[in-house]
Amino acid sequence: MKKKYMILLGALSLASSTFAQTWIWYPGDYEIWLGNQMNNRRTERGAFFPPFWKTDSHYVVVEFSKQLNLAEPEEIFIAAEGKYNAKLDGKLQFGMPETMLLPAGKHNLNIKVWNQATPPTIYVKGKTVNSDSSWRVTYEDKEWIDESGKASDTSATVYMVAGCWNFDGATQRPSQFSLMREPQQPVAQTEQSEGGTLYDFGKETFGFITLKNLSGKGKIEIYYGESPEEAKDKAYCETLDKLLLEPGQITDLAIRSTSPLNNSDNEYTLENSKAFRYVYITHEPGVKIGEVSMQYEYLPEEYRGNFRCNDEELNRIWEVGAYTMHLTTREFFIDGIKRDRWIWSGDAIQSYLMNYYLFFDNESVKRTIWLLRGKDPVTSHSNTIMDYTFYWFLSVYDYYMYSGDRHFVNQLYPRMQTMMDYVLGRTNKNGMVEGMTGDWVFVDWADGYLDKKGELSFEQVLFCRSLETMALCAELVGDAIGKQKYEKLAAALKAKLEPTFWNIQKQAFVHNCVNGQQSDAVTRYANMFSVFFQYLNGDKQQAIKHSVLLNDSILKITTPYMRFYELEALCALGEQNAVMKEMKAYWGGMLKEGATSFWEKYNPEESGTQHLAMYGRPYGKSLCHAWGASPIYLLGKYYLGVKPVKEGYKEFAITPALGGLKWMEGTVPTPNGNIHIYMDNKTIKVKATEGKGYLTIKSRRQPKANIGTIEQVSADTWRLWIDSPEERTVTYRL
Amino acid sequence: MKKKYMILLGALSLASSTFAQTWIWYPGDYEIWLGNQMNNRRTERGAFFPPFWKTDSHYVVVEFSKQLNLAEPEEIFIAAEGKYNAKLDGKLQFGMPETMLLPAGKHNLNIKVWNQATPPTIYVKGKTVNSDSSWRVTYEDKEWIDESGKASDTSATVYMVAGCWNFDGATQRPSQFSLMREPQQPVAQTEQSEGGTLYDFGKETFGFITLKNLSGKGKIEIYYGESPEEAKDKAYCETLDKLLLEPGQITDLAIRSTSPLNNSDNEYTLENSKAFRYVYITHEPGVKIGEVSMQYEYLPEEYRGNFRCNDEELNRIWEVGAYTMHLTTREFFIDGIKRDRWIWSGDAIQSYLMNYYLFFDNESVKRTIWLLRGKDPVTSHSNTIMDYTFYWFLSVYDYYMYSGDRHFVNQLYPRMQTMMDYVLGRTNKNGMVEGMTGDWVFVDWADGYLDKKGELSFEQVLFCRSLETMALCAELVGDAIGKQKYEKLAAALKAKLEPTFWNIQKQAFVHNCVNGQQSDAVTRYANMFSVFFQYLNGDKQQAIKHSVLLNDSILKITTPYMRFYELEALCALGEQNAVMKEMKAYWGGMLKEGATSFWEKYNPEESGTQHLAMYGRPYGKSLCHAWGASPIYLLGKYYLGVKPVKEGYKEFAITPALGGLKWMEGTVPTPNGNIHIYMDNKTIKVKATEGKGYLTIKSRRQPKANIGTIEQVSADTWRLWIDSPEERTVTYRL
């Protein structure tokens, strides 16, 4: 088995291909297909549970083409997933050629593939001619001929640049992709008085249960739990499996799939992975199970970012956050590993941001963005949720800023346009978005009533930012008309925000406006977003800090999801000390409850099994939810204080803040390097192996640096330009 | 083998399901998937040759639902193609249940299926609960829940009515569909002096070559020909197969597929069917082939229409036309059986019209219309051809008129709207269509220069008719706003036709208008369409007859494709005698050249192997092309003279015309009956088992009828109202 994993490792290395050749496909199509595999693995108590939004699919016929200019003749090897043909200078070759001799000189090579079940992909390997992202692809080559046999010269075919990942070997067929596996043993197993055995794997995990040395005949039932209560509650646990053991074979009763037992040790590993810490297994008397273990399933990731400090609780928060991120970073960034295991745009944008401070795994970001967008026509908001559409736009520009990957924006831009067309087709007479039939206006899971009617200030703020994002991306791809159009729309909407939603008495944006009337309610959402979008002047931002953000009478946020933005807003206002206390109270609170990964929702006022319930179900809550891991992001961006100022960290900003810690140390990854920070109450050390930028320091006297000149910015603020990888050591006074 | 065919026969019976249960799917999706199988079977000299337009695919996740109201509990059986779940009143059942017990009372039953490779389909059989077209389907159920677990009540899901055909048995899985097969033997075989054997199957046919009593080892090559010249031309024949025989197995070298030989008689039948009359087979010396035969592949059709007359040449024309139609009526109506075997809208609309006078096979019409439309977004014209988009619109209303199937129009209407949106998005400032980059302006394969630039009068006439069709369909589905919109657009365009294209000197529509300037050219196309669309007054129609239709100096039409409309226009102008001569000369001409099916193109001025060439290839021409069969339509509609006046023959019009024949007799099918006509130069007999309508008679004196009263319409025209199935016998004077 070891050898198999080694081979897979090649396919799973995370950087984009550096080989001369790789499997290629229509951009976004493999991602959408793989996403369907992922989204359709959800089960609920043994029932298959696909998403309720439109599931798109790949183009089933795709043409790949490449213009060649060969100094000498060359033989190429061709592999494809699907039925295919090959044309050289318009001349079809016999059959599905595995090899082709290309003559020297200028030539056109075309390969066309049909595949209904999995995306059409090809792999070409020659001395100089290799399949890679320099190939063009289209789903519609429009190569008609006239009566004389002459091909049309006005076909207007739309070509894209081929998509790829890291399937660099001829036998690494993209449709055969799977994550890595590693056997793990339970740390404890307890016979239960009512029968059956409870296995504890020590912490939240994800994988396939393996049963060894099976013998006898009869039913086996497996109940999964993120808590022991859940695993032992046969009637209400969220996931389960039922098997029928017979001599030499075993049947998964949910999917009616029968497999032979592994000969040597009568072993069986389940076909679908599950999330759990505990597993409760019962069986009929005729069955014997020798051993229970699991195959941990994961995407190999390098932990390029890290954080350590003097506070062990905070260190543990960072570690559990990183583990939570790793469990939810899979084929895609998913929300939580237990329940739906789906890809959600609002969850994903937070995963991306955390990822930039942990794995810097661009491929997973791009896969997830492609999948969430899907195909045209747009028939609903992203995951049906209005706010999630807006996060999707924002995530594209975030990705560009962190990665500097303009090519991706180019590839995606046409689908950004059609997505925005959908939104613009659903605005009201004020140019604002309101929930229409079919729109899920989500905002947050709140412990209290959230009005979703009329114009929500929160949705307008996100809409405005999305329009600004469209303008920025239009500029990136050279769409001058689009830039102008989106800028105009964004400016018009932005100009309406204060007149419509700002309430002078409340010194805040109200929650919504129905039929032109401001509601009485103030919620945190629009207010905190306008802070870090800088949609309000400094006075109003400070006003919001007190009237909303630090005001306990405003409906509290009980999801880490919105805490992410709430705490980001406070950090942006310089409240690192207050946020540090909140982090320790909130995420520390989960740790005290025994969390080994962070939760979907946490209300410190609840206790015991109350923490497990959600959606009216006793174990409905996910105890490993990506949005629970936000300290990863906050600590990197607002304590280590590192962020890109120009795309791909060509320029960075470093503004470290101890927030009450004695010392901290950590690394923030950049596309091809990293920025290492150490800080205590006297010294700051910075080593940036890539990029240039300012280190900004709060100090009561002029700091001193080993290299470079410190400039004063304001009374207590100083800055140092960093433009080389040598470590800067700065002394300052807190 | 016989038994297998018998079972398939059930699946292939042509009427819509009359069973209590049938396999169901998302409407159009199965049709699109099956069409992909069909369109991707084209090969060119052993190379796979898929279409150059966008190949759409099915929705991969589909939900089927049914509201139940059961008098008593009932057990149902469930089968599905794909991974599925079942919900009763929102509660998911364990696994993929094969049976479910439904309690008495009102309940909601939902079944959701995921299938990437083939369309999600289901089959439900109970005492009263059965899958049929009363089920609703959606690709997006938008069933989100709030935090309490409550499902949304504003999901705005768009439901369609389930699609089905005739897969009425639980084991008749739609994805397993195949046409019927019947073994056929060659009528002659000739050893060739240069080696190899030429087999003649006696007439144009379609199927799979079978090789029997194979022995030895080596390559076998099979060259197909519609003519002996083609089959024997190894270098230029259009289709071929290459096989490698080895002990006990044989490999198709084009698709690299190895099969064992049939044990008992070392037999092998090829995987892909081909069109041919002749097959030339060569092999390496080590190979022995005992016997060559074929499996004729066909869609079983009942010949509901027929025609006989005193002229044996015309009878033969009808028979060869019917055979041509049968060969090209397959999973879909295809253009020709040899070369591309694709589904083309302009070809299909003629097949539909012929079909109404031959098979009246509505299912094949509907399948073809669904496939040709495909899915949104629309990225090109139908088959990339502008005119073909317009024929597609026209074909929908034609189908409604002949079948009376309003349900189909309802199902299709949303895709008619988006198709028309595409067209309207490509009009110029005059509201007219011009060929833009990416538009194939086809018109016809002409033996002379056809200008495709600017505003073609022909395209505007078709566009105008398409807008009128949209208005009619909008009314049918109750879209009052759409009706108004399309009527307005149609009227505006129609009002521009004469001012833009009518040339007083030429007494005709000119061919095109470039930059506001009429061209000098007059072609037949727009002129003949305006005749049977009645876009011009009687005087202008008569003018066209002489200035264009009967004017030999106007570019001649050499495809049966446009002859269809040319002769229809002449018939509509009462020129049955002239058209009869043309039919005998043109189709009779092909018969004299040895045609056993009608051709893609026929120019009487060519001779010998000139008849085989097209597209710059010596055997490029298809000798079995659906559009070659138009006498089927002309004889039914303009000689037997039967057509629907109200949808589904609720009212018919019968206007028989001998056109110079001594006598004729025939049957025209109606949805649930038929109309039988006999006519000689003294007597007309009509028996209509369905519908009501006028029999119109040209007679120099008042005709006499056995039933009913003859009314006078004009000087030499009389009519008789028919409203019962008894045979009417009318005597008249020619």
Contacts between the chains, C-beta under 8 A, distances in Angstrom:
chain1	res1	chain2	res2	distance
A	33	B	116	7.2
A	36	B	60	6.4
A	36	B	61	7.9
A	36	B	114	7.6
A	36	B	116	6.6
A	40	B	61	7.5
A	40	B	83	7.0
A	40	B	114	5.1
A	44	B	92	5.6
A	45	B	92	7.0
A	45	B	94	6.8
A	46	B	94	4.4
A	46	B	95	5.3
A	47	B	85	4.7
A	47	B	86	7.9
A	47	B	92	3.8
A	47	B	93	6.2
A	47	B	94	6.1
A	47	B	95	6.6
A	48	B	83	5.4
A	48	B	84	6.6
A	48	B	85	4.5
A	48	B	95	7.9
A	48	B	96	6.7
A	48	B	112	7.8
A	48	B	114	7.4
A	49	B	85	6.6
A	49	B	92	6.9
A	50	B	61	4.9
A	50	B	85	7.7
A	50	B	112	5.9
A	50	B	114	5.3
A	51	B	61	7.1
A	52	B	140	7.1
A	52	B	141	4.9
A	52	B	142	5.5
A	52	B	143	4.6
A	52	B	144	6.4
A	53	B	140	5.8
A	53	B	142	6.9
A	54	B	59	7.5
A	54	B	61	8.0
A	54	B	139	5.5
A	54	B	140	4.4
A	55	B	59	7.2
A	55	B	60	5.2
A	55	B	61	4.0
A	55	B	114	7.3
A	55	B	139	7.4
A	56	B	60	7.9
A	57	B	57	5.6
A	57	B	58	7.9
A	57	B	59	7.9
A	57	B	60	4.9
A	57	B	116	6.6
A	58	B	57	7.9
A	59	B	54	7.5
A	59	B	55	7.1
A	59	B	57	7.8
A	60	B	36	6.4
A	60	B	55	5.2
A	60	B	56	8.0
A	60	B	57	4.9
A	61	B	36	7.9
A	61	B	40	7.5
A	61	B	50	5.0
A	61	B	51	7.2
A	61	B	54	8.0
A	61	B	55	4.0
A	83	B	40	7.0
A	83	B	48	5.4
A	83	B	255	7.3
A	84	B	48	6.6
A	85	B	47	4.8
A	85	B	48	4.5
A	85	B	49	6.6
A	85	B	50	7.7
A	86	B	47	8.0
A	92	B	44	5.6
A	92	B	45	7.0
A	92	B	47	3.9
A	92	B	49	6.9
A	93	B	47	6.2
A	94	B	45	6.8
A	94	B	46	4.4
A	94	B	47	6.1
A	94	B	242	7.4
A	94	B	253	7.8
A	94	B	254	6.6
A	95	B	46	5.3
A	95	B	47	6.5
A	95	B	48	7.9
A	95	B	242	7.7
A	95	B	253	5.9
A	95	B	254	3.7
A	95	B	255	6.8
A	95	B	256	7.0
A	96	B	48	6.7
A	96	B	254	7.0
A	96	B	255	6.5
A	96	B	256	6.2
A	98	B	256	7.9
A	112	B	48	7.8
A	112	B	50	5.9
A	114	B	36	7.6
A	114	B	40	5.1
A	114	B	48	7.4
A	114	B	50	5.3
A	114	B	55	7.3
A	116	B	33	7.1
A	116	B	36	6.6
A	116	B	57	6.5
A	116	B	116	7.4
A	116	B	117	5.3
A	116	B	118	7.2
A	117	B	116	5.3
A	117	B	117	3.5
A	118	B	116	7.2
A	139	B	54	5.5
A	139	B	55	7.4
A	140	B	52	7.1
A	140	B	53	5.8
A	140	B	54	4.3
A	140	B	379	6.1
A	140	B	380	6.4
A	141	B	52	4.9
A	142	B	52	5.5
A	142	B	53	6.9
A	142	B	380	6.6
A	142	B	384	5.4
A	142	B	438	6.2
A	142	B	440	7.7
A	143	B	52	4.5
A	144	B	52	6.3
A	144	B	384	6.0
A	144	B	385	8.0
A	144	B	440	5.1
A	145	B	615	6.3
A	147	B	445	4.7
A	147	B	446	7.7
A	147	B	614	7.0
A	147	B	615	6.3
A	148	B	615	6.9
A	148	B	616	5.2
A	149	B	615	4.2
A	149	B	616	3.4
A	149	B	617	6.5
A	149	B	620	7.3
A	150	B	616	7.8
A	152	B	440	6.6
A	154	B	435	7.7
A	154	B	437	5.0
A	154	B	438	7.0
A	154	B	439	7.9
A	155	B	437	7.7
A	155	B	438	6.3
A	156	B	436	7.6
A	156	B	437	3.8
A	156	B	438	3.0
A	157	B	438	7.6
A	158	B	379	7.9
A	242	B	94	7.3
A	242	B	95	7.6
A	253	B	94	7.8
A	253	B	95	5.9
A	254	B	94	6.6
A	254	B	95	3.7
A	254	B	96	7.0
A	255	B	83	7.3
A	255	B	95	6.8
A	255	B	96	6.4
A	256	B	95	7.0
A	256	B	96	6.2
A	256	B	98	7.8
A	376	B	376	7.5
A	376	B	377	4.6
A	377	B	376	4.7
A	377	B	377	5.1
A	379	B	140	6.1
A	379	B	158	7.9
A	380	B	140	6.4
A	380	B	142	6.6
A	384	B	142	5.3
A	384	B	144	6.0
A	384	B	155	8.0
A	385	B	144	8.0
A	435	B	154	7.7
A	436	B	156	7.7
A	437	B	154	5.0
A	437	B	155	7.7
A	437	B	156	3.9
A	438	B	142	6.3
A	438	B	154	7.0
A	438	B	155	6.3
A	438	B	156	3.0
A	438	B	157	7.6
A	439	B	154	7.9
A	440	B	142	7.7
A	440	B	144	5.1
A	440	B	152	6.7
A	445	B	147	4.6
A	446	B	147	7.7
A	614	B	147	7.0
A	615	B	145	6.3
A	615	B	147	6.3
A	615	B	148	6.9
A	615	B	149	4.2
A	616	B	148	5.1
A	616	B	149	3.4
A	616	B	150	7.8
A	617	B	149	6.4
A	620	B	149	7.3
